[in-house]
Structure formats: C-alpha cells, structure tokens
Amino acid sequence: MLDESYIPAAGSQADSLGFEKIFTRKAQPFSKVQTLLKFLGPAFIVSVAYVDPGNFATNISGGSKFNYNLVWVILWSNLMAIFLQSLSAKLGIATGYNLPQMCGKVFSRKANWGFWVVAEIAAMATNLAEFLGCTLGLYLLFRIPMAWAGLITAFLTFFIVYLGKYGQRVLEAVISVLVAVICVAYTLELFLAKPDWAQAGLHVLMPSLPNGEAVMIAVGMLGATVMPHVIYLHSQLVQQRNENLTEQQKKKHLKMERIDITIAMNIAFVINAAMVIVSAAVFYKNGMAVETIEQAHQSLAPLLGAASSGAFGLALIASGLSSSVVGTMAGTTIMQGFVGLKISDNVTRLVTMLPAMLIIILGINPMQALVFSQVVLSFILPAAIIPMLLITRRKDLMGSLVNKSMTNIAGWIIAGIIIAANAVLLVLTFGGGI
C-alpha cells in the first residue's frame, strides 16, 4: 500500500474552498465562461511537452527529408495524446491520487520499482531534449558558447521552478506565455514560408512512410508528441482543483478538464504541424536534408530573412525553458509516487541534466541526440499507458468515472499501435532497413 505521508499537497485550503464554490453555485450570466477560465491551466502545462525541442528535431528532420509525407503522423499522435491525457486527468479526478501513487496502491513493490526505473529513464530522455533545446537556442540567437549557454539554461530553469512556491497558477501563467511565444514565432514562420497548402492538407489525411528512415522519424514524432512523463504529471496537476468533491462535481470537473485538454492539445497540434510544413516548404523545396539544428537556423536567414531565423531561435528558447519546468514537475511526481523516494528537486534536476551536459562536452550532434531521445520515449510509452488502462477500468477505484467498454478498447488499440510501431522500427534497424 502507498504511504500517504509523502503524497504532495493538491492545493491550499483556500484554493479548494474556492473551487468548491464554483461547483455548487447556480449558473449566472457569463458564469460558464468564468468557470471554464478557472479550470484552464493543467492541460496547457502538459501541452508544453508536445512542443519541446525534441519536437523541433523530429519535425524538422521529417519535413526536410520527406516533404509533407509525415504530417499525418502529427495528427494521429495528437489524437492519441488527447485520449491519453483525458484518461490521466480522469484517473486523478476520480481517485484523488496521481498515476504513480495509484500504481503504488495497486501493483506490487517489485513492479513499482520497475515502473520507477523506466519512468526515470523517460525523465532523463525528456530533460535531455529540453536542456539541449534551450542551450542551442541561446547559442544560435545570442552566439553564447554552448558551455555557458548550458549554465544559463540551468539557472533559468531553477528560477522558473522556484516560482512554483507561489502556487501552481503562477507556473500555469508563465508557461502559457512561453507557449504563446512559440505559437507566434511559428505563425510568422508559416507566413514567410508560403507552403503548398493543398499538398499539406492531402498528407494530413493520407498516411505514407517512404522508407525505413521515415519509420524511425515517425516513431520519434510519436514519442515526441505522446510523451510518457506528462501522462504521469497530468493526473497530479488536476488535484489542485479536486478537493472534497462529490461524484457529480467530479463529473463536472472532468468535463471542464476535457475542454482544457482539447484547446491546449490542438494548439500543440497546430505548432507541430507548422514545424513540419515550414521545414518541407523551406528545406525540402530547396533540396536540403537538415541534419543539425544549427543548419536549420543558419539556412532560414538567407532563405526567408533574419526575422525567420530570429523567430526560430526565440521559439527554441521558449520551448526549452517551459518544457524544463514541466520535466521538473513530472520528475517530482514520478520520484515520490511509485516508491516514495524523497529526494530534493534540485538534486533530481541536476542528475537528469547530466546526459545533456555530457553531449555538449563530447561534441555529439545535438539533433541526432534529440531524435534518438524521442525514439526512446516511444519505447517507454507502454509502461505508462498499460498501468493507466488497468487502473481506470476498475470500478472499485474509479467509481462512476470508470472506463466504458469502448474507452478500454480504444486504449488497448492505441497501446497496440505504439508497440507495433516500435517493433517495426526494431526489425528495420537490426535487419538493415535503416
């Protein structure tokens, strides 16, 4: 059983009383909009993981090498993400615990140690992408040497995480601003790139995988979009608004959270699709298969102008910083939930930064490291999805929010697709198809 002494606080007493009033008051003019605004936030934090620097690497690779052929991967990955994030939020709302904590209750101690090890590997792969992304952005935009840019990234990340002491709503606001920066930057990129919208639209609906390398990049896109660490995190983020609710109030909470998820995930979809489309319209069109983030940045200036390369660097910095904060929050949830370890957030952050610092010191191609890290995340996904499906199908744990039969079927189909995609990649890798 889970030791409840290490369960993180879901929110202050004032917060819980405020949200309880929202649930119980009668509808007034504009009250529906006001209620929705009170619940917007958790999914926006989660959505950062879907526009992190790993997405930059996989999307730029996909667009520059395969034109618009892989845009459909973004659409289907986003639909999976919406489903899985809704399931994670529902678990947190129904049980009052996050997913790692529920695993601690339901599964054996040995199984939870296994879940924890896999989740920590996911956290390291995630933080590698986040840390490298912001470091590269500072290097490209301000010409700061990589080593110094890495130190600045670490300082800025710790500062933003420190703001969390003033409450989750503060972090939600900061992260929403950073997401807005990414969105504006790629809106500018789309305007300057002038893509072939007919071709882009066609490939949103028409799946194609030209060769083995396209499979690897597609799996990387999947791992970069349907990320395991935020499946764990979302079930924790809803707790601030989940104090002392009746079954009916929990259903209303879930309804509001689904709206939050739909808005945030579709913003992430637009940004990711824009990355692939811009890369196809600029790099593939000019016969450039981009192999490094630096190459992408340097090539944008002569092709589209200085504004484009500046927007790219700014978006990369905003992406790296915001996703670093989310990674830290997820790391705490993972560390405390499965096996009840109590380790300082700063120590956890330093440990998960080490792989990125080693890559900088050893001079490894950051873009290749980013793509590889996202492929690793795809292989880890089932370890987050399957326990969540096993828990949310149980009425004794979920009450009236237990999964319906079609939800269970859809969940297992998604898990099967991810496992099959990973298996195909392994066959192609060891069979010489890549």
C-alpha positions in Angstrom: 0.0 0.0 0.0 1.0 3.6 -0.6 2.4 5.6 2.3 0.2 8.6 2.3 2.7 10.7 4.2 4.6 11.5 1.0 1.6 12.5 -1.1 2.1 16.1 -2.4 -0.5 18.6 -1.4 -3.1 19.1 -4.0 -3.6 22.8 -3.2 -4.2 25.2 -0.4 -7.4 25.2 1.7 -8.4 28.5 0.1 -8.0 27.1 -3.3 -10.1 24.1 -2.5 -12.8 26.2 -1.0 -12.8 28.5 -4.0 -13.2 25.7 -6.4 -15.9 24.1 -4.3 -17.9 27.3 -4.6 -17.6 27.1 -8.4 -19.0 23.6 -8.4 -22.0 24.4 -6.1 -23.2 27.9 -7.3 -26.0 28.2 -9.8 -25.3 29.3 -13.4 -25.3 33.1 -13.8 -24.7 35.2 -17.0 -21.0 34.7 -18.0 -20.5 32.2 -15.2 -19.9 29.4 -17.6 -17.0 31.3 -19.2 -15.7 32.3 -15.8 -15.9 28.7 -14.6 -14.0 27.5 -17.7 -11.3 30.1 -17.2 -10.8 28.9 -13.6 -10.2 25.4 -14.9 -7.9 26.2 -17.8 -4.3 25.6 -17.0 -3.3 21.9 -16.3 -3.5 20.9 -20.0 -1.5 24.0 -21.0 1.3 22.9 -18.7 1.1 19.4 -20.2 0.9 20.7 -23.8 4.5 22.1 -23.4 5.8 18.6 -23.7 4.2 18.4 -27.1 6.2 21.4 -28.4 9.5 20.7 -26.7 12.9 20.8 -28.5 12.5 17.1 -29.3 9.6 18.0 -31.5 11.8 20.6 -33.2 14.3 17.9 -34.1 11.9 15.2 -35.3 9.6 17.6 -37.2 12.5 19.4 -38.9 14.0 16.1 -39.9 10.7 14.8 -41.2 9.8 17.9 -43.2 13.3 18.4 -44.7 13.7 14.8 -45.7 10.2 13.6 -46.6 8.4 16.8 -47.6 4.8 16.8 -46.3 4.6 13.0 -46.2 4.7 12.7 -42.4 2.2 15.5 -41.4 -0.4 12.7 -40.8 1.8 11.4 -38.0 1.3 14.7 -36.2 -2.5 14.4 -36.5 -2.8 10.8 -35.3 -0.2 11.4 -32.5 -2.2 14.4 -31.3 -5.5 12.4 -31.3 -3.7 9.7 -29.2 -2.4 12.4 -26.9 -5.9 13.9 -26.3 -7.3 10.5 -25.5 -4.4 9.6 -23.1 -4.4 13.0 -21.3 -8.1 12.8 -20.8 -7.6 9.3 -19.3 -4.8 10.6 -17.0 -6.9 13.6 -15.8 -9.9 11.3 -15.2 -7.8 8.9 -13.1 -6.6 11.9 -11.0 -10.1 13.4 -10.6 -11.8 10.0 -9.8 -9.2 8.7 -7.3 -7.7 11.9 -5.7 -4.2 10.5 -6.4 -1.8 10.7 -9.4 -1.0 7.8 -11.6 2.3 6.8 -9.9 0.6 6.9 -6.5 -2.2 4.7 -7.8 0.4 2.3 -9.2 1.9 2.2 -5.7 -1.5 1.2 -4.3 -2.4 -1.4 -6.9 0.7 -3.1 -8.0 3.4 -5.0 -6.1 6.5 -3.3 -4.7 8.7 -5.1 -7.2 6.6 -3.9 -10.1 6.7 -0.4 -8.9 10.4 -0.4 -8.7 10.4 -1.5 -12.4 7.9 1.3 -13.3 10.0 3.8 -11.4 13.3 2.9 -13.3 11.6 3.1 -16.7 9.9 6.4 -15.7 13.3 7.9 -14.6 14.8 6.9 -18.0 11.9 8.7 -19.6 12.6 11.8 -17.4 16.3 11.7 -18.5 15.4 11.4 -22.2 12.9 14.2 -21.8 15.3 16.5 -19.9 18.0 15.9 -22.4 15.7 17.3 -25.1 14.6 20.3 -23.0 18.1 21.2 -21.8 19.7 20.9 -25.2 16.9 22.9 -26.9 17.3 26.0 -24.7 21.1 25.7 -24.8 21.0 25.6 -28.6 18.6 28.5 -28.7 20.8 30.7 -26.6 23.8 29.7 -28.7 22.1 30.3 -32.0 20.3 33.6 -31.1 23.0 35.3 -29.0 26.2 33.4 -30.0 26.8 32.4 -26.4 29.3 29.4 -26.3 27.5 26.1 -25.7 29.0 25.5 -22.2 28.0 29.0 -20.9 24.6 28.6 -22.6 24.2 25.3 -20.7 24.9 27.1 -17.4 22.4 29.9 -18.2 19.8 27.3 -19.1 20.3 25.6 -15.7 20.0 28.9 -13.9 16.8 30.0 -15.7 15.2 26.6 -15.2 15.9 26.7 -11.5 14.5 30.2 -11.3 11.2 29.4 -13.1 10.8 26.2 -10.9 11.4 28.4 -7.9 8.3 30.5 -8.9 6.3 27.4 -8.1 6.5 28.3 -4.4 3.9 31.0 -5.2 1.4 28.3 -6.5 0.6 26.2 -9.5 -1.4 29.1 -11.1 1.8 31.2 -11.3 3.5 28.4 -13.2 0.5 27.9 -15.4 0.6 31.6 -16.3 4.4 31.6 -17.0 4.2 28.5 -19.2 1.1 29.8 -21.1 3.2 32.9 -22.0 6.1 30.8 -23.2 3.7 28.6 -25.3 2.3 31.9 -26.8 5.8 32.9 -27.8 6.3 29.6 -29.7 2.9 29.9 -31.3 3.6 33.5 -32.5 7.0 32.5 -33.8 5.7 29.7 -35.9 2.8 31.7 -37.2 5.5 34.1 -38.5 7.4 31.2 -40.0 4.3 29.9 -41.8 3.6 33.4 -43.2 7.2 33.7 -44.5 7.5 30.1 -45.8 4.4 30.2 -48.1 3.8 26.4 -48.1 1.8 24.4 -50.6 -1.4 24.1 -48.5 -3.0 21.7 -50.9 -0.2 19.2 -50.5 0.0 19.7 -46.8 -3.8 19.1 -46.4 -3.6 16.0 -48.6 -0.8 14.4 -46.4 -2.7 15.2 -43.2 -5.3 12.7 -44.4 -3.1 10.3 -46.5 -0.7 8.1 -44.4 2.7 7.3 -46.1 6.1 6.0 -45.0 8.5 6.3 -47.9 11.3 4.2 -46.3 12.9 2.8 -43.1 14.3 6.2 -42.1 10.8 7.7 -42.3 9.6 5.0 -39.9 12.3 6.0 -37.4 11.4 9.6 -37.7 7.7 8.8 -37.5 8.3 6.8 -34.3 10.3 9.8 -33.0 7.4 12.1 -33.8 5.1 9.7 -31.9 7.4 9.7 -28.8 7.8 13.5 -29.0 4.1 14.0 -29.1 2.6 11.3 -26.9 5.1 11.7 -24.0 5.1 9.4 -21.0 6.2 11.8 -18.3 3.2 14.1 -18.8 0.8 11.1 -18.7 2.1 10.8 -15.1 2.0 14.5 -14.5 -1.5 15.4 -15.6 -3.1 13.2 -13.0 -1.3 15.3 -10.4 -2.0 18.7 -11.9 -5.8 18.3 -11.6 -5.5 17.8 -7.8 -5.4 21.5 -7.1 -9.0 21.7 -8.3 -10.1 18.3 -6.9 -10.6 18.8 -3.2 -13.7 17.4 -1.4 -15.8 16.9 -4.5 -18.9 14.7 -4.8 -19.3 12.3 -7.7 -21.4 14.8 -9.6 -18.9 17.5 -9.0 -16.1 15.2 -10.2 -18.0 14.7 -13.5 -18.2 18.4 -13.9 -14.5 18.8 -13.2 -13.7 16.2 -15.8 -15.9 17.9 -18.3 -14.1 21.2 -17.8 -10.7 19.4 -18.0 -11.6 17.8 -21.3 -12.3 21.3 -22.7 -8.9 22.4 -21.3 -7.3 19.4 -23.0 -9.0 19.9 -26.3 -7.9 23.6 -26.5 -4.3 23.0 -25.4 -3.6 19.9 -27.4 -5.0 21.4 -30.6 -2.7 24.5 -30.1 0.2 22.0 -29.8 -1.0 20.2 -32.9 -1.0 23.4 -34.9 2.5 24.3 -33.8 3.9 20.8 -34.6 2.2 20.7 -38.0 3.6 24.1 -38.7 7.1 22.9 -37.9 6.8 20.0 -40.4 5.1 22.2 -43.0 7.7 25.1 -42.7 10.5 22.6 -42.9 9.0 21.0 -46.0 8.3 24.3 -47.7 11.7 25.8 -47.0 14.3 22.9 -46.7 12.9 20.1 -48.8 11.8 22.5 -51.6 15.5 23.7 -51.8 16.9 20.2 -51.7 18.3 20.5 -48.1 18.1 17.5 -45.8 18.7 19.2 -42.5 21.0 17.2 -40.1 21.5 19.8 -37.3 19.6 22.5 -35.5 22.4 24.9 -36.3 21.9 24.2 -40.0 18.2 24.8 -39.8 18.8 28.1 -38.1 21.5 29.3 -40.4 19.6 28.3 -43.5 16.4 30.2 -42.6 18.1 33.6 -42.8 19.2 33.5 -46.4 16.0 31.7 -47.5 13.4 33.6 -45.6 15.2 36.5 -43.9 16.6 37.4 -40.5 13.2 37.6 -38.9 12.6 33.9 -39.6 15.9 32.7 -38.1 15.3 35.0 -35.1 11.8 33.7 -34.5 13.2 30.1 -34.7 15.8 30.8 -32.1 13.3 32.5 -29.8 10.8 29.6 -30.2 13.6 27.1 -29.3 14.5 29.0 -26.1 10.8 29.3 -25.0 10.3 25.7 -25.8 13.4 24.5 -23.8 12.6 26.7 -20.8 8.9 25.8 -20.5 9.4 22.1 -21.0 12.3 22.1 -18.5 9.9 23.3 -15.8 7.3 20.6 -16.8 10.0 18.0 -16.7 11.0 19.0 -13.2 7.4 18.8 -12.0 7.0 15.4 -13.7 10.2 14.2 -12.1 8.9 15.0 -8.6 5.6 13.2 -9.3 7.5 10.1 -10.6 10.1 10.1 -7.8 7.6 10.3 -4.9 4.7 8.3 -6.4 6.0 4.9 -7.3 8.3 4.0 -4.4 8.0 7.0 -2.1 11.6 8.3 -2.5 12.1 11.8 -1.0 14.9 13.5 -2.9 15.4 17.2 -3.4 14.0 18.6 -6.6 17.3 20.3 -7.2 19.3 17.1 -6.9 16.8 15.3 -9.2 17.2 18.1 -11.8 21.0 18.1 -11.7 21.0 14.3 -12.2 18.7 14.4 -15.2 20.8 17.3 -16.7 23.9 15.2 -16.8 23.3 13.4 -20.1 22.7 16.7 -21.9 25.9 18.2 -20.4 27.9 15.1 -21.5 26.6 15.5 -25.0 27.7 19.2 -25.0 31.1 18.3 -23.6 31.7 15.3 -26.0 30.5 17.3 -29.1 27.8 14.8 -30.1 25.4 16.1 -32.8 22.5 17.5 -30.6 19.9 17.0 -33.3 20.7 13.3 -33.6 20.7 13.0 -29.8 17.3 14.8 -29.8 15.7 12.4 -32.3 17.2 9.4 -30.5 15.8 10.6 -27.2 12.3 10.9 -28.7 12.5 7.3 -30.0 13.5 6.1 -26.5 10.3 7.9 -25.2 8.2 6.0 -27.7 9.5 2.6 -26.4 8.8 3.7 -22.8 5.2 4.8 -23.5 3.5 1.4 -23.0 4.9 1.4 -19.4 2.8 4.4 -18.7 -0.3 3.6 -20.8 -0.9 0.0 -19.7 -0.9 0.5 -15.9 -3.3 3.5 -16.5 -5.6 1.3 -18.5 -5.6 -1.4 -15.9 -6.5 1.1 -13.1 -9.1 3.1 -15.0 -11.1 0.0 -15.9 -11.7 -0.8 -12.2 -15.0 0.5 -10.8 -13.8 -0.1 -7.2 -11.1 2.5 -7.8 -12.8 4.9 -10.3 -16.4 4.9 -9.1 -18.8 6.4 -11.6 -15.9 7.6 -13.8 -14.8 4.0 -14.6 -13.9 3.4 -18.2 -16.7 2.4 -20.6 -16.1 -0.6 -22.8 -15.3 1.5 -25.9 -12.8 3.5 -23.9 -11.0 0.4 -22.8 -11.0 -0.9 -26.4 -9.6 2.4 -27.8 -6.9 2.5 -25.1 -5.7 -1.0 -25.9 -5.7 -0.2 -29.7 -3.5 2.8 -29.0 -1.2 0.8 -26.9 -1.1 -1.9 -29.6 -0.3 0.7 -32.3 2.6 2.1 -30.3 4.0 -1.3 -29.5 3.7 -2.4 -33.2 5.4 0.8 -34.4 8.3 0.2 -32.0 8.5 -3.5 -33.2 8.7 -2.4 -36.8 11.4 0.0 -36.0 13.5 -2.7 -34.3 13.0 -5.1 -37.2 14.1 -2.4 -39.7 17.1 -1.4 -37.5 18.5 -4.8 -37.0 17.5 -6.0 -40.4 19.5 -3.2 -42.1 16.4 -1.4 -43.4 17.5 2.0 -42.0 
